């Protein structure tokens, strides 16, 4: 089964690590389609996206998440919010804005293969 992932982040280190992990899983015969966009020039994902990964450290990310939730074609897609520093206010705001789950970036990277399998 094809897993389409859509990442909204301007954290190059994070996106490169996710890309590297995707390549490793592809070599193990997992079908992953990874697409990355930046919050400064965002594009909406299509309705076939398995997960949307939103970097909560990025500027204007909460308005982008709201835009996704208000768009009929993608509003039911799962959104994972990731962040670098533990901040309860960020978590609360992320859930209120529309994230389905929120976790630290390192936690996401540790669980990446379990999440996309």
OpenMM code with the backbone's topology and positions (N, CA, C; nanometers):
from openmm import Vec3, app, unit

residues = "UNK UNK UNK UNK UNK UNK UNK UNK UNK UNK UNK UNK UNK UNK UNK UNK UNK UNK UNK UNK UNK UNK UNK UNK UNK UNK UNK UNK UNK UNK UNK UNK UNK UNK UNK UNK UNK UNK UNK UNK UNK UNK UNK UNK UNK UNK UNK UNK UNK UNK UNK UNK UNK UNK UNK UNK UNK UNK UNK UNK UNK UNK UNK UNK UNK UNK UNK UNK UNK UNK UNK UNK UNK UNK UNK UNK UNK UNK UNK UNK UNK UNK UNK UNK UNK UNK UNK UNK UNK UNK UNK UNK UNK UNK UNK UNK UNK UNK UNK UNK UNK UNK UNK UNK UNK UNK UNK UNK UNK UNK UNK UNK UNK UNK UNK UNK UNK".split()
positions = [
    Vec3(0.0831, -0.1170, 0.0000),
    Vec3(0.0000, 0.0000, 0.0000),
    Vec3(0.0884, 0.1245, 0.0000),
    Vec3(0.0515, 0.2208, -0.0814),
    Vec3(0.1267, 0.3458, -0.0915),
    Vec3(0.0915, 0.4359, 0.0260),
    Vec3(0.1947, 0.4854, 0.0923),
    Vec3(0.1780, 0.5814, 0.2020),
    Vec3(0.2270, 0.7167, 0.1537),
    Vec3(0.1344, 0.8086, 0.1339),
    Vec3(0.1713, 0.9429, 0.0914),
    Vec3(0.1849, 1.0302, 0.2149),
    Vec3(0.3031, 1.0891, 0.2298),
    Vec3(0.3295, 1.1774, 0.3420),
    Vec3(0.3517, 1.3184, 0.2895),
    Vec3(0.2983, 1.4151, 0.3604),
    Vec3(0.3090, 1.5543, 0.3211),
    Vec3(0.3647, 1.6306, 0.4405),
    Vec3(0.4838, 1.6872, 0.4264),
    Vec3(0.5497, 1.7576, 0.5365),
    Vec3(0.5481, 1.9072, 0.5104),
    Vec3(0.5075, 1.9828, 0.6125),
    Vec3(0.5131, 2.1289, 0.6071),
    Vec3(0.6178, 2.1708, 0.7093),
    Vec3(0.7342, 2.2106, 0.6620),
    Vec3(0.8420, 2.2477, 0.7531),
    Vec3(0.9497, 2.3248, 0.6792),
    Vec3(1.0164, 2.4141, 0.7510),
    Vec3(1.1351, 2.4779, 0.6945),
    Vec3(1.2598, 2.4359, 0.7723),
    Vec3(1.2480, 2.3303, 0.8508),
    Vec3(1.3599, 2.2723, 0.9248),
    Vec3(1.4275, 2.1689, 0.8347),
    Vec3(1.5341, 2.2119, 0.7678),
    Vec3(1.6015, 2.1250, 0.6703),
    Vec3(1.6544, 1.9975, 0.7334),
    Vec3(1.7087, 2.0067, 0.8528),
    Vec3(1.7634, 1.8882, 0.9181),
    Vec3(1.6533, 1.7845, 0.9421),
    Vec3(1.5384, 1.8296, 0.9897),
    Vec3(1.4269, 1.7388, 1.0149),
    Vec3(1.3777, 1.6750, 0.8850),
    Vec3(1.3540, 1.7568, 0.7826),
    Vec3(1.3008, 1.7028, 0.6565),
    Vec3(1.4014, 1.6096, 0.5889),
    Vec3(1.5296, 1.6387, 0.6007),
    Vec3(1.6310, 1.5494, 0.5421),
    Vec3(1.6338, 1.4154, 0.6144),
    Vec3(1.6165, 1.4179, 0.7460),
    Vec3(1.6141, 1.2916, 0.8211),
    Vec3(1.4912, 1.2085, 0.7841),
    Vec3(1.3760, 1.2744, 0.7699),
    Vec3(1.2555, 1.2021, 0.7294),
    Vec3(1.2740, 1.1448, 0.5895),
    Vec3(1.3323, 1.2222, 0.5007),
    Vec3(1.3572, 1.1748, 0.3656),
    Vec3(1.4509, 1.0539, 0.3666),
    Vec3(1.5571, 1.0607, 0.4461),
    Vec3(1.6514, 0.9493, 0.4546),
    Vec3(1.5818, 0.8229, 0.5066),
    Vec3(1.4977, 0.8386, 0.6071),
    Vec3(1.4260, 0.7233, 0.6612),
    Vec3(1.3275, 0.6674, 0.5595),
    Vec3(1.2660, 0.7538, 0.4809),
    Vec3(1.1747, 0.7089, 0.3755),
    Vec3(1.2483, 0.6267, 0.2711),
    Vec3(1.3664, 0.6726, 0.2340),
    Vec3(1.4479, 0.5994, 0.1360),
    Vec3(1.4834, 0.4613, 0.1902),
    Vec3(1.5179, 0.4540, 0.3182),
    Vec3(1.5513, 0.3241, 0.3769),
    Vec3(1.4313, 0.2302, 0.3733),
    Vec3(1.3122, 0.2819, 0.4037),
    Vec3(1.1934, 0.1969, 0.4001),
    Vec3(1.1581, 0.1555, 0.2569),
    Vec3(1.1827, 0.2433, 0.1611),
    Vec3(1.1590, 0.2080, 0.0205),
    Vec3(1.2469, 0.0917, -0.0204),
    Vec3(1.3693, 0.0892, 0.0301),
    Vec3(1.4606, -0.0212, -0.0016),
    Vec3(1.4133, -0.1521, 0.0602),
    Vec3(1.3281, -0.1417, 0.1619),
    Vec3(1.2691, -0.2601, 0.2236),
    Vec3(1.1318, -0.2913, 0.1639),
    Vec3(1.1058, -0.2335, 0.0463),
    Vec3(0.9835, -0.2568, -0.0313),
    Vec3(0.8569, -0.1949, 0.0282),
    Vec3(0.8735, -0.0868, 0.1015),
    Vec3(0.7575, -0.0095, 0.1429),
    Vec3(0.7378, 0.1002, 0.0403),
    Vec3(0.6137, 0.1314, 0.0124),
    Vec3(0.5818, 0.2307, -0.0891),
    Vec3(0.5490, 0.3630, -0.0210),
    Vec3(0.6433, 0.4558, -0.0283),
    Vec3(0.6283, 0.5849, 0.0371),
    Vec3(0.6469, 0.6952, -0.0659),
    Vec3(0.5527, 0.7865, -0.0683),
    Vec3(0.5611, 0.9051, -0.1528),
    Vec3(0.5708, 1.0237, -0.0582),
    Vec3(0.6874, 1.0861, -0.0517),
    Vec3(0.7118, 1.1959, 0.0415),
    Vec3(0.7158, 1.3275, -0.0333),
    Vec3(0.6385, 1.4232, 0.0145),
    Vec3(0.6368, 1.5558, -0.0446),
    Vec3(0.6566, 1.6583, 0.0660),
    Vec3(0.7395, 1.7576, 0.0394),
    Vec3(0.7702, 1.8597, 0.1394),
    Vec3(0.7377, 1.9971, 0.0846),
    Vec3(0.6788, 2.0799, 0.1692),
    Vec3(0.6534, 2.2184, 0.1341),
    Vec3(0.6943, 2.3050, 0.2528),
    Vec3(0.7118, 2.4328, 0.2290),
    Vec3(0.7499, 2.5252, 0.3356),
    Vec3(0.6295, 2.6116, 0.3717),
    Vec3(0.6179, 2.6493, 0.4979),
    Vec3(0.5023, 2.7285, 0.5406),
    Vec3(0.4933, 2.8656, 0.4734),
    Vec3(0.6071, 2.9196, 0.4300),
    Vec3(0.6057, 3.0509, 0.3664),
    Vec3(0.5394, 3.0478, 0.2289),
    Vec3(0.5391, 2.9336, 0.1652),
    Vec3(0.4789, 2.9185, 0.0329),
    Vec3(0.4044, 2.7851, 0.0291),
    Vec3(0.3043, 2.7693, 0.1154),
    Vec3(0.2416, 2.6379, 0.1289),
    Vec3(0.1499, 2.6022, 0.0133),
    Vec3(0.1413, 2.4750, -0.0097),
    Vec3(0.0427, 2.4217, -0.1028),
    Vec3(-0.0396, 2.3218, -0.0240),
    Vec3(-0.1627, 2.3042, -0.0630),
    Vec3(-0.2468, 2.2085, 0.0077),
    Vec3(-0.2177, 2.0672, -0.0403),
    Vec3(-0.2209, 1.9718, 0.0514),
    Vec3(-0.2023, 1.8324, 0.0106),
    Vec3(-0.3251, 1.7834, -0.0643),
    Vec3(-0.3083, 1.6736, -0.1367),
    Vec3(-0.4270, 1.6174, -0.2015),
    Vec3(-0.4982, 1.5251, -0.1032),
    Vec3(-0.6141, 1.4779, -0.1407),
    Vec3(-0.6951, 1.3983, -0.0485),
    Vec3(-0.6466, 1.2540, -0.0328),
    Vec3(-0.5430, 1.2163, -0.1029),
    Vec3(-0.4894, 1.0811, -0.0911),
    Vec3(-0.3699, 1.0728, 0.0041),
    Vec3(-0.3411, 1.1829, 0.0729),
    Vec3(-0.2293, 1.1861, 0.1666),
    Vec3(-0.2638, 1.1024, 0.2893),
    Vec3(-0.1710, 1.0157, 0.3286),
    Vec3(-0.1900, 0.9289, 0.4441),
    Vec3(-0.1739, 1.0086, 0.5731),
    Vec3(-0.0653, 1.0868, 0.5825),
    Vec3(-0.0399, 1.1739, 0.6977),
    Vec3(0.0122, 1.3087, 0.6514),
    Vec3(-0.0300, 1.4130, 0.7209),
    Vec3(0.0263, 1.5463, 0.7046),
    Vec3(0.1093, 1.5710, 0.8298),
    Vec3(0.2370, 1.6010, 0.8116),
    Vec3(0.3254, 1.6277, 0.9239),
    Vec3(0.3512, 1.7777, 0.9260),
    Vec3(0.3026, 1.8448, 1.0304),
    Vec3(0.3122, 1.9904, 1.0406),
    Vec3(0.4146, 2.0274, 1.1477),
    Vec3(0.5156, 2.1018, 1.1072),
    Vec3(0.6198, 2.1475, 1.1985),
    Vec3(0.5659, 2.2670, 1.2773),
    Vec3(0.5364, 2.2457, 1.4032),
    Vec3(0.4758, 2.3487, 1.4864),
    Vec3(0.5739, 2.4601, 1.5226),
    Vec3(0.7019, 2.4415, 1.4926),
    Vec3(0.8018, 2.5461, 1.5149),
    Vec3(0.7988, 2.6506, 1.4030),
    Vec3(0.7309, 2.6214, 1.2958),
    Vec3(0.7275, 2.7105, 1.1797),
    Vec3(0.6285, 2.8247, 1.2001),
    Vec3(0.6613, 2.9392, 1.1437),
    Vec3(0.5712, 3.0546, 1.1498),
    Vec3(0.4445, 3.0260, 1.0695),
    Vec3(0.3341, 3.0774, 1.1149),
    Vec3(0.2038, 3.0680, 1.0469),
    Vec3(0.1538, 2.9257, 1.0272),
    Vec3(0.2110, 2.8293, 1.0975),
    Vec3(0.1680, 2.6905, 1.0777),
    Vec3(0.0250, 2.6686, 1.1278),
    Vec3(-0.0142, 2.7391, 1.2314),
    Vec3(-0.1482, 2.7177, 1.2853),
    Vec3(-0.2560, 2.7677, 1.1889),
    Vec3(-0.2296, 2.8757, 1.1197),
    Vec3(-0.3263, 2.9221, 1.0195),
    Vec3(-0.3321, 2.8248, 0.9022),
    Vec3(-0.2188, 2.7634, 0.8692),
    Vec3(-0.2147, 2.6637, 0.7619),
    Vec3(-0.2951, 2.5391, 0.8017),
    Vec3(-0.2795, 2.4949, 0.9266),
    Vec3(-0.3563, 2.3793, 0.9746),
    Vec3(-0.5061, 2.4112, 0.9699),
    Vec3(-0.5431, 2.5312, 1.0104),
    Vec3(-0.6840, 2.5733, 1.0032),
    Vec3(-0.7345, 2.5712, 0.8594),
    Vec3(-0.6501, 2.6149, 0.7673),
    Vec3(-0.6870, 2.6146, 0.6252),
    Vec3(-0.7124, 2.4720, 0.5770),
    Vec3(-0.6301, 2.3789, 0.6198),
    Vec3(-0.6502, 2.2379, 0.5833),
    Vec3(-0.7834, 2.1893, 0.6395),
    Vec3(-0.8100, 2.2188, 0.7660),
    Vec3(-0.9337, 2.1725, 0.8300),
    Vec3(-1.0587, 2.2367, 0.7701),
    Vec3(-1.0436, 2.3500, 0.7065),
    Vec3(-1.1577, 2.4171, 0.6440),
    Vec3(-1.1749, 2.3812, 0.4964),
    Vec3(-1.0856, 2.3008, 0.4417),
    Vec3(-1.0912, 2.2622, 0.3018),
    Vec3(-1.1614, 2.1261, 0.2917),
    Vec3(-1.2735, 2.1222, 0.2215),
    Vec3(-1.3548, 2.0005, 0.2126),
    Vec3(-1.2783, 1.8775, 0.1628),
    Vec3(-1.1871, 1.8955, 0.0692),
    Vec3(-1.1220, 1.7792, 0.0091),
    Vec3(-1.0154, 1.7163, 0.0984),
    Vec3(-0.9621, 1.7896, 0.1957),
    Vec3(-0.8542, 1.7342, 0.2797),
    Vec3(-0.8797, 1.7467, 0.4293),
    Vec3(-0.9959, 1.7939, 0.4687),
    Vec3(-1.0167, 1.8228, 0.6107),
    Vec3(-1.0181, 1.6993, 0.7004),
    Vec3(-1.0349, 1.5804, 0.6432),
    Vec3(-1.0363, 1.4590, 0.7248),
    Vec3(-0.9017, 1.3865, 0.7256),
    Vec3(-0.8025, 1.4401, 0.6577),
    Vec3(-0.6690, 1.3802, 0.6604),
    Vec3(-0.6108, 1.3918, 0.8008),
    Vec3(-0.5302, 1.2946, 0.8389),
    Vec3(-0.4662, 1.2951, 0.9705),
    Vec3(-0.3493, 1.3925, 0.9714),
    Vec3(-0.3429, 1.4767, 1.0749),
    Vec3(-0.2344, 1.5734, 1.0895),
    Vec3(-0.1560, 1.5410, 1.2159),
    Vec3(-0.0252, 1.5228, 1.1975),
    Vec3(0.0664, 1.5023, 1.3098),
    Vec3(0.1451, 1.6312, 1.3279),
    Vec3(0.1322, 1.6936, 1.4432),
    Vec3(0.2101, 1.8127, 1.4745),
    Vec3(0.3389, 1.7719, 1.5432),
    Vec3(0.4506, 1.8249, 1.4968),
    Vec3(0.5806, 1.7955, 1.5580),
    Vec3(0.6458, 1.9263, 1.6019),
    Vec3(0.7213, 1.9197, 1.7094),
    Vec3(0.7857, 2.0395, 1.7633),
    Vec3(0.9194, 2.0015, 1.8248),
    Vec3(1.0068, 2.1000, 1.8461),
    Vec3(1.1389, 2.0701, 1.8991),
    Vec3(1.1510, 2.0916, 2.0493),
    Vec3(1.0770, 2.1852, 2.1046),
    Vec3(1.0847, 2.2109, 2.2485),
    Vec3(0.9499, 2.1849, 2.3123),
    Vec3(0.9515, 2.1131, 2.4243),
    Vec3(0.8277, 2.0807, 2.4933),
    Vec3(0.7643, 2.2078, 2.5484),
    Vec3(0.6432, 2.2351, 2.5032),
    Vec3(0.5715, 2.3540, 2.5456),
    Vec3(0.4229, 2.3186, 2.5529),
    Vec3(0.3667, 2.3106, 2.6734),
    Vec3(0.2249, 2.2733, 2.6857),
    Vec3(0.1307, 2.3639, 2.6071),
    Vec3(0.1621, 2.4927, 2.5967),
    Vec3(0.0761, 2.5841, 2.5219),
    Vec3(0.0720, 2.5491, 2.3735),
    Vec3(0.1884, 2.5082, 2.3192),
    Vec3(0.1942, 2.4669, 2.1785),
    Vec3(0.1082, 2.3438, 2.1565),
    Vec3(0.1151, 2.2478, 2.2470),
    Vec3(0.0343, 2.1257, 2.2350),
    Vec3(-0.1147, 2.1589, 2.2355),
    Vec3(-0.1558, 2.2402, 2.3314),
    Vec3(-0.2973, 2.2756, 2.3426),
    Vec3(-0.3440, 2.3477, 2.2168),
    Vec3(-0.2652, 2.4437, 2.1719),
    Vec3(-0.3019, 2.5189, 2.0511),
    Vec3(-0.3079, 2.4267, 1.9295),
    Vec3(-0.2140, 2.3328, 1.9207),
    Vec3(-0.2120, 2.2394, 1.8069),
    Vec3(-0.3387, 2.1537, 1.8039),
    Vec3(-0.3791, 2.1010, 1.9186),
    Vec3(-0.5004, 2.0202, 1.9228),
    Vec3(-0.6238, 2.1042, 1.8913),
    Vec3(-0.6299, 2.2249, 1.9447),
    Vec3(-0.7443, 2.3121, 1.9180),
    Vec3(-0.7518, 2.3526, 1.7714),
    Vec3(-0.6369, 2.3654, 1.7074),
    Vec3(-0.6329, 2.4054, 1.5666),
    Vec3(-0.6709, 2.2903, 1.4747),
    Vec3(-0.6461, 2.1663, 1.5180),
    Vec3(-0.6878, 2.0545, 1.4343),
    Vec3(-0.5905, 1.9396, 1.4204),
    Vec3(-0.4815, 1.9386, 1.4953),
    Vec3(-0.3887, 1.8252, 1.4884),
    Vec3(-0.4531, 1.7028, 1.5540),
    Vec3(-0.4302, 1.5868, 1.4958),
    Vec3(-0.4817, 1.4626, 1.5527),
    Vec3(-0.3898, 1.4093, 1.6615),
    Vec3(-0.2609, 1.4351, 1.6465),
    Vec3(-0.1624, 1.3965, 1.7471),
    Vec3(-0.0490, 1.4983, 1.7445),
    Vec3(0.0204, 1.5089, 1.8557),
    Vec3(0.1311, 1.6036, 1.8685),
    Vec3(0.2448, 1.5321, 1.9387),
    Vec3(0.3664, 1.5469, 1.8858),
    Vec3(0.4824, 1.4840, 1.9484),
    Vec3(0.6094, 1.5615, 1.9164),
    Vec3(0.7111, 1.5364, 1.9943),
    Vec3(0.8396, 1.5996, 1.9686),
    Vec3(0.8993, 1.5401, 1.8404),
    Vec3(0.9821, 1.6182, 1.7728),
    Vec3(1.0416, 1.5733, 1.6468),
    Vec3(1.1226, 1.4459, 1.6664),
    Vec3(1.2008, 1.4390, 1.7735),
    Vec3(1.2813, 1.3191, 1.7982),
    Vec3(1.1938, 1.1968, 1.8213),
    Vec3(1.0833, 1.2147, 1.8897),
    Vec3(0.9898, 1.1051, 1.9113),
    Vec3(0.9314, 1.0585, 1.7778),
    Vec3(0.8936, 1.1533, 1.6924),
    Vec3(0.8407, 1.1200, 1.5607),
    Vec3(0.9434, 1.0409, 1.4800),
    Vec3(1.0668, 1.0867, 1.4807),
    Vec3(1.1724, 1.0185, 1.4046),
    Vec3(1.1973, 0.8783, 1.4589),
    Vec3(1.1902, 0.8627, 1.5895),
    Vec3(1.2079, 0.7302, 1.6501),
    Vec3(1.0969, 0.6346, 1.6091),
    Vec3(0.9748, 0.6871, 1.5995),
    Vec3(0.8583, 0.6044, 1.5676),
    Vec3(0.8238, 0.6026, 1.4189),
    Vec3(0.9033, 0.6695, 1.3366),
    Vec3(0.8689, 0.6891, 1.1958),
    Vec3(0.8298, 0.5605, 1.1240),
    Vec3(0.9132, 0.4581, 1.1337),
    Vec3(0.8813, 0.3363, 1.0584),
    Vec3(0.7538, 0.2702, 1.1095),
    Vec3(0.7265, 0.2776, 1.2398),
    Vec3(0.6012, 0.2228, 1.2930),
    Vec3(0.4804, 0.3031, 1.2463),
    Vec3(0.4982, 0.4336, 1.2319),
    Vec3(0.3884, 0.5211, 1.1911),
    Vec3(0.3485, 0.4965, 1.0457),
    Vec3(0.4450, 0.4798, 0.9585),
    Vec3(0.4128, 0.4703, 0.8159),
    Vec3(0.3898, 0.3274, 0.7671),
    Vec3(0.4183, 0.2276, 0.8469),
    Vec3(0.3957, 0.0895, 0.8031),
    Vec3(0.2491, 0.0534, 0.8070),
] * unit.nanometer
topology = app.Topology()
chain = topology.addChain("A")
for resn in residues:
    res = topology.addResidue(resn, chain)
    for name in ("N", "CA", "C"):
        topology.addAtom(name, app.Element.getBySymbol(name[0]), res)
